[in-house]
Amino acid sequence: MPWSIDQARQDPARRRLVAELLTQLADDDLIIGFRDQEWLGLAPHIEEDVAFGSIGQEEIGHAAHFYHLLEELGLGSADDLASLRPPQERRNSVLLEQPNGPGHYLEDPHFDWAWTIVRHYAHDVWEMTVLAGLEASALTPLADAARKILPEKRYHRAHQELWLKTMARHDDESRARLIRALLDLKEWWGDLAGFGDIAPELGRSHLLPSAAQLPDRFHREFRTFFAALEVDVPAAGDPRLNGRAGQHTEALTAALATLSEVYRLDPKAGW
């Protein structure tokens, strides 16, 4: 039977479960959107600068929607949730907080486009897998959000797939960069396709009925795409750090300092 945010607020166990899932979704989108925005003025060409900037804006917009659902759940204001929580309270995958490459956006950046696209594609495939499952969620506002966001995510995924096909087929150097990026992925993506400790409860509660099947579905889709390009995908091992449990790198601390700088100076500055 469908249930609302108000009903979730009145049930402590259900409220905790909804809060954890929404936080994972929001934090993933916020940090990947931030990393996208760091390519402003640095993308391979001006059309891509516009395209990737738009993708980053949409990711942050998705994050804002999930933070507002958390606000409705009684967890605090959306702006505070996005800007003021310390790293140990964040639930994004460690993969998504990693820098785009050496250097800093304002100081001698040497970002890696292949790494950025491979990482973003992994995020897109995972989030689309989750959103497709959430269309059957018993939590009506979350099912509605999934149906609204999925069409935008299809464009994001198509964008990354076009770049991946180009890198795989353009020349030896671009293919080598793609393979190297996939090898780098192995170090960080172990916590991406998962929900942490709440995984068993998601299916039982009907918040995400297909939760148990989603990690395998993600890996199958991801590998099938690269198999068509005749590119091997490294296995995802146990994560060194698990972002779903609040374990993060210094890269997240630095990113949050930049993300929250304006809001900390002027809390009246909203989204």
N, C-alpha and C positions, 0 to 999 in steps of 0.2 A: 504494500500500500504506500502511495507517495506521502512524503512528509516535507514540512517547511523548515525554514531557518528558525522560526519561533519554536517549533516543536523540538528541534535539536537543542535549542538553548535550555529547554526545561528538563532535559535528560543529560546528566553529567557525563555518562559514558559515551553517549552519542555525540555530545558537544565536543568532547576531547578528540574523538575520531575524526569528525568533520574538520576541526581546527587543524589537526595534523596534516590531513590530505590537502586542504586549501593552502596551508603554509608551504608545503612542498611545491605545489603548482605555481604559487605566486613568486616564491623565491627563485625558482628555476627561470621563470620568464624575466624577472627583474635583472638578474645578473647577466643572462645571455643578451638581453637588450642593451645593457650597458657596454658589454664587450663589442657588440655591433656598432654602437655609436662612436667607439674609439677609432673606427675606420673613416670617420668623416674627414674628407680632404686627402685621404691616403689610399683609397680604393684604386684598383687597377686603371680605371678610366672614369670620366665624369658621369656617364650614364649609370655605371655601377655604384658610384658614390651616392647618387640619388636613390637607386633601388635598394641598396643595403641599408642606407639610412632609414628608409621607409619601413623596412622589415624590423629594424631595431625599435622604431617608434611603436609599431604594432605589438611587438613583444612586451614592451613596457605598458602598453595599454591593456594587454591581457592580464599582466600582473596587477595593475590597478583594479581591474574588475574582481579578481580573486581577493585582493586586500579589502575591498569594500564588502564582500560577502563575509569576511572575517570580522569586519566592523559590525555588521548586522548581527553576527553571532555573539557580540559583546566582548570582543578581544581588545578593544581600543580603536583609536582612529586609524583609518587607512594610511594617512600620511606618517603617523608615528610608527606603524608596523613596517612600513617600507624603509624608513630613514633612521630610526633610533634604536632598533634592536641590535644587540652585540652579535659578533660572529657565532658564538656558541648557541645562539637561539635560531640561527638560520638553518634551513632544511634543504637548500639547493644541493644538487650533485656537485662534488668536488671538481668534476670535469669542466663545468661551465664557468667556474671562477678563475680558471687558469688564464694567464695573459695571452694576448694574441701573438706575442713574440718578444724578443729582447727590446730593451729600451722602454721609454715612456712616451705617451702620446705627444707631450710637449717637449720632450728631450730626446732627440736622436732615435726615433722609433724605427725598428727593423722588424716589422710585423710579418707574419707568415700567412699568406692568403690560403694556401692549401690546408694548413692546420685549421684556420678559421672556418673554412667551408666544411671540412670533414667533421669537425666538432659540432657545427651547427646542424649538419645533416643528421647526426646521431640524436641530437636534441629533438629535431623535427619528427623523426620517425618514432621516438619514444612518446613525445607528447601527443602525436596523432593517435598512437595506439591507445593511450590512456583516455583521450577525449572520446574516441569511438566507443570505448567501454562505458564511459560516463553518460552516454546518451540513454543508457538503460538505468541510470541511477535512480534510487528511490527519493533522493533529495531533489525536488523539482527545480530550484534555482540553479543547481549544478548541472542538471541535464540540459536545461535551457542554455546555459553558458557554453556547454560543449557543442551544442548544435550551432550556436552563433560563431564560435571561434574556429571550428573545423574548416570552413571554406577558406578563411584567410591562411590557415596553416598549409592548405594544399598548394597555395601559391608560393609560400616560403619553401616548401619541400621541392616543388618543381624548379625553383630558382637554383637551389643547391645541386639538384640532380643534373641540371644543364652544365654547371661548372665542373662537376665531377666527371661527366662524360667527356668534356673538353680536355680536362687534364689527363685523363686516361688515354686519349687518342691523338692529342695534338703532336707531341714529339717525345723523345726519350727523356728530356729534362723535366717536362711537366709531369710525365708518368712517374719518374723517380721521386719528385716532390710529393705526389699523391701517396705513393707507397710509404715514404718516410713519415708523412702525417698520420697514416694509419698505424704505423708502428708506435708513434708517440701516443696515440690514442690508448694503446694497451695499458699504459701506466696509470691512466686516470678514470677510465670509464666503468670500473667495476661496480660503482654504486649508482649508476644512472638508471638502469632498468630494474628498479625495485622500490619498495615503499618502507623499508625498515621494519621495525617491530609491529607496525599496524597491519601488515599484509594479510595475516589470517582473518582479522576482524572485518576487513573491507568487503569480502565476499559474503560473510555470514550476516552482516548488517544490511546488505543490499545497497550500500553506498556506492560500491563498485563491484557488481556481481561477478565479473570475469577477471578479477584481480590476479588470481592464481595462474591464469593462462597468459597474461600479458607479457611477462619477461621473455618467454619462449617465442611468442609471436613477434616481439620486437627483434630479437636476434635473427629469426628466420627471414623477416623482411629486409633487414639490413644486409645480411649476407647474400641474399638472392640478388639484390641490386648489384653488388660488387662482383658477384660471380659472372654476371652478364658482361662485365667489363674485363673479365679474366684477371681480377685483382684479388689476392688473398686478404682476408680480414683476420687479424690476430684474435685469439680467444681472450675474453674478459675474465681475468682472475679475481681472486678476493681483493677487495679494495684496501689499499694502505690506510686510507681514511674514509670514513663513511659520512658523507654530508647529511644523509637522512637522520643521523644520530647527533648532528651538531659538531662533527669533526671537520675542521677546515684548515686551509693553508693561509700563510701570510698574504697571499694574493687577494683573498677575500677581504681581509682587514684593510688593505690599501684601497681596494675598489669601493668599499663602503664609505671610507673617509671622503672620497671624491663625490660619490653619489649623494651623500647627506650634507655636503658642505653648505649649500645654500639654505637648506631647511634648518640646519642648526643655527645659522646666522639669523634667519628670519622664519620662525615657525608659522607665520601667517602665509608663507609661500606654499600654495597647494600644487596639485598635479597640473 
